[in-house]
Amino acid sequence: MTKIDRYLLFLYSRVFLICFLTLSGLLIVIQLFTNLDELIAYGKVRGSFVLGLAEYFSPYMLNIYDRMCGFLTLLATMFVISWLYRTHEMTALLAAGISKGRILRPILVLSGILILVAAVSREWLVPRYSTMLSKTPQELLGESIRPIRPTEDVEMGILIAGKNLQPANMSINLPIFRFLGPASTVTQQITGLSAKFLEGDETHPAGYLVLEPKSADPLIGKSSVKTEKGFFLFLPTDTTWLKPNECFVPSKLEFDVLRGGTAKQFASTSDLIWRMRNQSHYYGAELTVIVHTRFIQPLLDFTQLLIGIPMILSNRNRNLVSMLISCILGYAAFFGVSIGMQTLGANETLFSPAAAAWAPLLIFGPFAWAQSSKAMQS
């Protein structure tokens, strides 16, 4: 590694960090002032306003880095090349016989590393904070409610509905469980005051703990429903860990499905693959598109950078504003086509989910590589 390589890497790292902090700061300030009351109240609960902000916005910054990494590498590259032209350092390097491709090599390598860091964060860090990331500021104190999407758990033979959801404590207000499977031998329907979702453990599988259950058929004295496939309904008659005014409805349906599946965007790829194999009928083709996109996301991020390089290198006299506008337009075109194709794939309109996910890379990738190679060799 030469001195000029270290110089370019230092310059690029500094610009990338400034761009990231500027963008994050802008989004955080918008969130802060539009939800100031809720964040102040959450800070009081946590014991410190600063601690409350750190707990909420630290995962938020991870998500910003994940979503904007490709665009940030493009911005940092643009500012570095613009600076080299402005200070005539690019002219000196070219006069020494160094090609544009060789000058950009350390920048491209570091951009690739940053994109891979985003991929690692997407798989390991973001899923750990999915609960916090899926909350709005109004939900931090558990006071917010959301509408419920009635959904059928096909495997267990249960239709789950209710009045609304409380995402903060993962519960359903005035739940309704309509039994279509083995549990229908005891009762056709159970309602209650509330139902809290519990993860599976050694005592019971995942499901909903129903408080003050009511049924058209008397439940007193009846036994829990179990077949060779497992339990389908726990009743207090023969379940010691249940109180007399409780029952437990096992379900393989995640709580997130009832609120529309928003948290799947924060799940790891392995978790998404498991959902696609076991719960694809809940999510539809949209989940397949997301899984395919996860595999090629680093390539898509790098393609965004390659699209901007010809615009940056094409004219040494172009000012910073013109280059910025060109890069944003190129990024917008790429992003618009990607979102459009993914929407068509999610609705299975014209394209299959796999084709819709791969199409932006196949359309823009070869063109961006050819044009950027030509620009760096000129």
Secondary structure, DSSP 4 states (H G I P E B T S, - for coil): --HHHHHHHHHHHHHHHHHHHHHHHHHHHHHHHHSHHHHHHHHHHHT-HHHHHHHHHHHHHHHHHHHHHHHHHHHHHHHHHHHHHHTTHHHHHHHTT--HHHHHHHHHHHHHHHHHHHHHIIIIIGGGGHHHHT--GGGTTT---B----EEETTTTEEEE-SEEEGGGTEEES-EEEE-SGGGGT-SEEE-SEEEEE---SS--SEEEEES-B-SS--TTPPPEEETTEEEEB-TTS-TTS-TTEEEEE--S-HHHHTTSGGGGGS-HHHHHHHHHHHHHHHTHHHHHHHHHHHHHHHHHHHHHHHHHHHHHS-TT--HHHHHHHHHHHHHHHHHHHHHHHHHHHTTSSS-HHHHHHHHHHHHHHHHHHHHHHHHH-
